Amino acid sequence: MLLVNKCTPGVHKRVTEENMRKLNKTAACGILAAALAAGTLSGCSKAIDGTKTVATVGDEKVTLGLASYMTRDQQAQTMSYYNMLMSQYGVSGSASNVWDQKGDDGKTVGESSKDGVMKTINQLYVLKAHAADYDVTITDDEEKAIKEAAAEFIKDNDEKILKKLAVSEDDIVTYLELVTIRSKMHDPMTADVDTEVSANEKDQTRVTIVKVSTEGTEKDDDGNTIDLTDEEKAQKKDLAQQVLDKVKASDDVANADMDALAKEVDDSLSATAPAFTTAGDTDDTLDEAVQDAALELKDGEVADKVIEGDDGYYVVRLDKMLDEDATENKEKTVISERKSDLYDSTLEDWVKEEKIKVDDKVWDQIKVTDSVSFEYKSTDSSKGDSTATDADSTKDTEDTSAQDSSASDSAAEDSAE
């Protein structure tokens, strides 16, 4: 991948606050676009000394060059992902103006992203410190591949740009070694997790439901949702009853297309087929009244009456009391969550024991603002861009950074592996 860092003079067309919230929410659930294990960078930033120590973790010194690389790589991935989302959702403007926006804590997105990068650095070095406890090492073949990738990165980048990034070949090698160790630590750290999952935790019941919502859609002058009147609720219940009547009248209730039948009553209605844990605690994602009604049925049966839930009326059909596929997936999810919890808690304890010490004066040299835009482009298509952006690189502007360091590093980790 080719990472192009472009100066962005002038005023950006602002992304609306509502659209940015939508983008932030989606980005939090997704995976950033790409990882740069070795590629070409170009752009503009103030010159910094990458050999300076920006932080220490135990006896390990972290160079500013390593932190700079992680920040720039991170920002580019965030930008690529946001631009993709903006294109997908038809949002106009530029995602490069996200960094100066402030969150509820008063920090800008850029400042928070720097905090995230430093947190990731802390975790990487702590994992390295405990690698020997689990006999985790980097093999000769892995070390060779890492050094080749680092050398290729240096080869592909203009010397002037490398100075502005303040990243050296040793910094790239160190980073790839760290993420390689991290990728190998998860399994041994979670090897002792209990993989026995009880029926109460895993058994899944599959239903098909049609919901007619009774939540209000209008708001008063204070912005509070106005509840439906009893008459309006009665109309909603009548819609659900019409759907139920159509399902019951079908030749094959067990296989009736409840989605199509619901739309015959009202185009806005649709059917879903959720699963819930049969014998365990109530599933918060599915109305308890629906679960109770389903457990009274046999496979293929539909509830004889409309079920009233907390926020709507339901037509309920039991598809399968014990859905084998859903149960198997639930079992895997439970085990995965146990491993994740153990990994996170163990790492958290290690970090508490050996917190990172940051030299704020050195770290403050990397600014995260809206002044510079980082974007990924394919190597072939961006060779021409390099020349153009190199001309901009002589300008003295602020640096920019990243939003979600854990997601970025996970992607980079995959590349390293």
Residue pairs with C-beta under 8 A, 6 or more apart in sequence:
1 34
1 35
1 36
1 39
1 376
1 377
1 378
1 379
2 39
2 40
2 376
2 377
2 378
2 379
2 381
2 382
2 383
2 385
2 386
3 36
3 39
3 40
3 41
3 42
3 72
3 73
3 76
3 374
3 375
3 376
3 377
4 41
4 42
4 43
4 374
4 375
4 376
4 377
4 382
4 385
4 386
4 389
5 41
5 42
5 43
5 44
5 45
5 72
5 76
5 161
5 372
5 373
5 374
5 375
5 389
5 393
6 43
6 372
6 373
6 374
6 375
6 385
6 389
6 392
7 43
7 44
7 371
7 372
7 373
7 389
7 392
7 393
7 395
7 397
8 94
8 96
8 370
8 371
8 372
8 373
12 93
12 94
12 96
12 97
12 370
13 92
13 93
13 94
14 93
14 97
15 23
15 86
15 91
15 92
15 93
15 94
15 95
15 97
15 98
16 91
16 93
19 86
19 89
19 91
19 93
20 98
20 101
22 89
22 91
23 82
23 85
23 86
23 89
23 91
23 95
26 85
27 78
27 81
27 82
27 85
27 403
27 404
28 404
30 81
31 81
31 407
31 410
31 411
32 77
32 78
32 80
32 81
32 404
32 407
32 408
32 411
33 77
33 80
33 81
33 84
33 376
34 77
34 80
34 376
34 411
35 73
35 77
35 408
35 411
35 412
35 413
35 414
35 415
36 73
36 76
36 77
36 376
36 412
36 415
37 149
37 153
37 176
37 412
37 415
37 416
38 149
38 150
38 152
38 153
38 156
38 172
39 153
39 156
39 379
40 156
40 157
40 379
40 382
40 386
41 72
41 157
41 161
41 162
41 165
42 157
42 158
42 161
42 385
42 386
42 389
42 390
42 393
43 161
43 164
43 372
43 374
43 389
43 392
43 393
44 164
44 372
44 389
44 392
44 393
44 394
44 395
44 396
44 397
45 164
45 165
45 372
45 393
45 397
45 398
45 399
46 164
46 365
46 367
46 396
46 397
46 398
46 399
47 163
47 164
47 166
48 64
48 68
48 166
48 365
48 366
49 64
49 166
50 63
50 64
50 65
50 66
50 68
50 165
50 166
50 167
50 168
50 171
51 63
51 64
51 65
51 168
52 63
52 64
52 359
52 362
53 61
53 62
53 63
53 64
53 359
53 362
54 62
54 63
54 64
54 66
54 67
54 358
54 359
54 362
54 363
55 61
55 62
55 67
55 118
55 121
55 122
55 356
55 357
55 358
55 359
55 363
56 62
56 356
56 357
57 121
57 122
57 125
57 126
57 129
57 354
57 356
57 357
58 125
58 129
58 354
60 125
60 128
60 129
62 121
62 125
62 356
63 168
63 171
63 174
64 166
64 362
64 363
64 365
64 366
65 165
65 166
65 167
65 168
65 171
66 121
66 167
66 171
66 174
66 175
67 117
67 118
67 121
67 363
67 366
68 165
68 166
68 167
68 366
68 399
69 165
69 167
69 171
69 172
69 175
70 117
70 120
70 121
70 175
70 402
70 405
70 408
70 409
71 113
71 114
71 117
71 366
71 368
71 399
71 401
71 402
72 165
72 374
72 399
72 400
72 401
72 402
73 402
73 408
73 412
74 113
74 116
74 117
74 401
74 402
74 403
74 404
74 405
74 408
74 409
75 99
75 113
75 368
75 374
75 400
75 401
75 402
75 403
76 374
76 375
76 376
77 376
77 402
77 407
77 408
77 411
78 98
78 113
78 402
78 403
78 404
78 408
79 95
79 96
79 373
79 374
79 375
79 376
80 375
80 376
82 95
82 98
83 95
83 375
85 91
86 92
86 93
86 95
94 373
96 370
96 372
96 373
96 400
97 370
98 109
98 370
98 403
99 108
99 109
99 110
99 113
99 368
99 369
99 370
99 400
99 401
100 108
100 109
100 110
100 369
100 370
101 108
101 109
102 108
102 109
103 109
103 112
105 112
107 115
108 368
108 369
109 368
109 403
110 367
110 368
110 369
110 400
110 401
111 368
112 403
113 368
113 401
113 402
113 403
113 404
113 405
114 363
114 366
114 368
114 401
114 402
116 402
116 403
116 404
116 405
116 406
117 401
117 402
117 405
118 356
118 358
118 363
119 405
120 405
120 406
120 409
121 356
122 351
122 355
122 356
123 182
123 347
123 351
124 178
124 179
124 181
124 182
124 409
125 178
125 356
126 347
126 350
126 351
126 354
127 178
127 181
127 182
127 185
127 347
127 350
128 177
128 178
128 181
129 350
129 354
130 185
130 350
131 137
131 181
131 184
131 185
134 185
134 188
134 189
135 188
136 181
136 184
136 185
136 188
138 146
138 177
138 180
138 181
142 180
143 177
146 173
146 176
146 177
146 180
146 416
147 173
149 172
149 176
149 416
150 169
150 170
150 172
150 173
150 176
151 169
153 169
153 172
154 162
154 168
154 169
154 172
157 165
158 386
158 390
160 390
160 393
161 390
161 393
162 168
164 393
175 412
176 416
179 409
179 412
179 413
179 416
180 413
180 416
180 417
182 409
182 413
183 413
183 414
183 416
183 417
186 339
186 343
189 342
189 343
189 346
189 347
190 338
190 339
190 342
190 343
192 342
193 335
193 338
193 339
193 342
194 338
195 335
197 330
197 331
197 334
197 335
199 278
199 279
200 277
200 279
200 280
201 277
201 280
201 330
201 331
201 334
202 277
202 327
202 330
202 331
202 334
203 277
203 278
203 279
203 280
203 322
203 327
203 330
204 275
204 276
204 277
204 278
204 322
204 323
204 326
204 327
204 329
204 330
205 275
205 276
205 277
205 278
205 291
205 294
205 295
205 318
205 320
205 321
205 322
205 323
206 273
206 274
206 275
206 318
206 319
206 320
206 323
206 326
207 273
207 274
207 275
207 276
207 290
207 294
207 316
207 317
207 318
207 319
208 258
208 271
208 272
208 273
208 316
208 317
208 319
209 271
209 272
209 273
209 274
209 290
209 314
209 315
209 316
209 317
210 240
210 243
210 258
210 259
210 262
210 269
210 270
210 271
210 314
210 315
211 272
211 309
211 312
211 313
211 314
212 236
212 237
212 239
212 240
212 243
212 269
212 312
212 313
212 314
213 236
213 311
213 312
214 228
214 233
214 236
214 311
214 312
214 313
215 225
215 228
215 311
215 312
216 225
216 226
216 227
216 228
217 225
218 225
218 226
219 225
219 226
220 226
228 236
236 312
236 313
237 306
237 308
237 313
239 265
239 266
239 269
239 313
240 306
240 313
240 314
240 315
241 306
242 265
243 258
243 261
243 262
243 265
243 269
243 315
244 302
244 303
244 305
244 306
244 315
246 261
246 264
246 265
247 253
247 256
247 258
247 261
247 302
247 315
247 317
248 302
250 256
250 261
253 300
253 301
253 302
253 317
254 299
254 300
254 301
254 317
254 319
255 300
256 317
257 271
258 271
258 315
258 317
259 270
259 271
262 269
262 270
262 271
262 315
263 269
263 270
273 319
274 285
274 286
275 323
275 326
275 330
276 283
276 285
276 286
276 291
276 294
277 283
277 330
278 295
278 321
278 322
282 288
282 291
283 291
287 307
287 309
287 310
287 311
287 312
287 314
288 309
289 307
289 308
289 309
289 310
289 314
290 307
290 309
290 314
290 316
293 303
293 307
293 314
293 316
294 303
294 316
294 318
296 303
297 303
297 316
297 317
297 318
298 318
298 321
299 318
299 319
299 320
299 321
300 317
300 318
300 319
301 317
301 318
302 315
302 316
302 317
302 318
303 315
303 316
303 317
306 313
306 314
306 315
307 313
307 314
307 315
307 316
308 314
366 399
366 401
367 398
367 399
367 400
367 401
368 399
368 400
368 401
368 402
369 398
369 399
369 400
370 400
371 397
371 398
371 399
371 400
372 397
372 398
372 399
372 400
373 400
374 400
377 385
402 408
